[in-house]
Amino acid sequence: MEHNPAAAWFTQAAGAAQQQGAGNLLRIVLIVMILGCVLTAWFLLRGYKRKDD
């Protein structure tokens, strides 16, 4: 097992990310957007629940 400095590992990871394209980034952004919409809707709609006490 070779010992690679952190800078070399980072440049290899950045190079691999550039080759892959924006697919994973777009997927993450869409998932975060959907989760944010769901949480916002839940937060806003929970105030409309009526209590019959």
N, C-alpha and C positions, 0 to 999 in steps of 0.2 A: 504494500500500500504506500503510495507516494504521499509526501507531505507537500501540499500546495499552499502558498501564502493566501491569506484572505482576499487580497486584491485580485489574484489570478482566478480564484474561485468566483468572485463577483463578476469579473469580465466574462468568464465562460457562461455564467447564468444569464447575463444580459444579452450575450450573443445568441443563446438558445431562445430567449424570449423574442428577440427580433425576428428570428427565422420562423417562429410559430405564427406570428401575426396577431391580430387584435381579437381573435375568437374568444379566448378565455377572459380577456378584459371585458369584452362586451357581455359575456355570459354573467360575470360577477356584477356588473353595473345593472343589468336587468333584474337579477335576483334581489339585489339590495333595493332597487326601486319598487319592486312588487311587495317586498316585506315592509318597506316604509309606508306604502299606500294602505296595506292591511292594518298596520299598527295605528296609523292616523285615523282610519275609518273606525277602528275599535274604540280609540280614545274619544272621538267626537260622538259616536253613537251610544256610548255607555251612559251618557248624561240624559238620554231620552228614555231610559228604562223607568217605568212607573212602579212605585212601591205602593201597595194597597194596605199599608199599616194604618 
